[in-house]
Amino acid sequence: MTERIGKWDVFEVRFDGPCSGNPFKDVELLAEFSKGNRTQRVAGFYDGDGTYVVRFMPDSEGAWTFRTQSATAVLDGRQGRFECVAPSAANHGPVTVERHHHFRYADGSFYSCIGTTCYAWIHHGEEMARQTLSSLEAS
């Protein structure tokens, strides 16, 4: 059965590999993701305890395949596939710049960036922190 990943969700694949020496520096892992005649190369990383990870965000629906590349034999030539399906209603995709001064999600919906500071929280009680987080969550 082929794994299904929503458009703009994160596909993650994990591999066991060497943990001796310094795998953060000594082992390189790349993966090439393909859909039709389009390919994208993504760097993998060492996640500790002999585990290597590659993460990829598909930006179009359909069948995707991947194949790893590494000088480390156990990580080289690993392959797989997944099906990218329609995004969930809450997933609008990554934010991009629109006309130099505005932001939009990849699906075209408007993105409003609002920030705040919380440095004075140490002087307020837990109820104020709860109210603040609740209001930010609703905005």
N, C-alpha and C positions, 0 to 999 in steps of 0.2 A: 504494500500500500504506500502510495506517495504522500509525503508530508505536505500539508496545506498551510501556506503562510499568507496573511493578508498583505495587500499592497502597502508599502511604507512601514510594515512591521519588521522586526529584526529576526532573520534566520541565523541560527547559531549551530555550528557543528564542532564537536570536541574529539580530539584524538589523543591516545596515549603515546608518549614518546620519552626520550631520554631526560633524566633529571640530574645526571652527574655533571660535573664541571660548572659552567655558568650558562644555563640554557637561555637566559634573558639576552645574552650577548652572542653565544656560540651557535645558536640554531636559528636559521631563517625559514619562515614558512609563508608561502604565498598561495592564494587560491584564485583561479580564473573562473568567473561565473559567466555563463553564456545563455543567451536566449535568441534563437534565430541566428542572424549574422552579427549580432552585437555581443561584445565581451567586455567585462570589467575585471580588473585585477585588484585584489584586496590583500593586505598584509594580515597575517595571523599573529598571535602573540602567545607567550608562555604564561599560563595561569597558575603555576605552582603545582607541586606534587605530581610531576610528570604529565600534566595535562596541557595540551595546546588547543587554542580556540581560534576560530575564524568566524567573524560576524559580517553579515551583509544585509542591506536594506533594498529589496527589490522595488523598482519604481514603475514596473509595468506588469500587467497580468499575463499569465500564461505559464508554460513549462520552462523551468530554468534547470541547468545542469552546472556542476562545478567539478573541477579537478585541481588537486594540490600540486605544488612544486616545492621541492626542498632538496638540499644536498644530503639531508638525513634520510636514509632509505625508508625507514618505517613511516615517515610522514609524506613521502613522495608518491605521486600518482594515485592518491586516494580520490575516489569519485563518488558522486551522489547526484540526486535530483530532488526537486520539490516543485509544487504547483503554486503559483502566486494567484490568489483569488482577490475579489473586490475588497477594498478596505472596510473596516467597521465604520459605523456612522460617526463615531467620535474621532476617528483618525483622519485628519485633513492633510497629513504629510508634512514634510519639513518646511520651514519658513524660508522664504526667499525675498530678496529686495525687489520692489516694484517701483519703477520710474525714479530711482535714485533717493527717494525720501519716504517711501512707504514700505510696509511689509505685507506679504500675502502668503498663505499656505499654498502648497503645491496644487491643491485642487481648486485654487482661485478664490477661496473664501478669505475674508479680511482678518488680519492678525493685529490685535491691539496690545502693544507692549506696555505694561504698567509696572512700575517698580515701587518699592517702599523700603523704609529702614526700620529695624527693630532693635536698635541699640539701647533703648530705654526700658526694655522688657525686664531687666534685672531689678528695676525699681517698682514694678507692678506685680500684682498677684497672678495666680494661675488662671483666674476667671478672665482677666483682661487678655492674657495670651490666647485662651480658647476663643474669645470673641473675635480677636484680630484674625486668627487663622480661619475661623468660620467665614468672616466677611471676605477674606482674600480668596478662599475656595469658591465662593459664590460669584466672584467678579469675572 
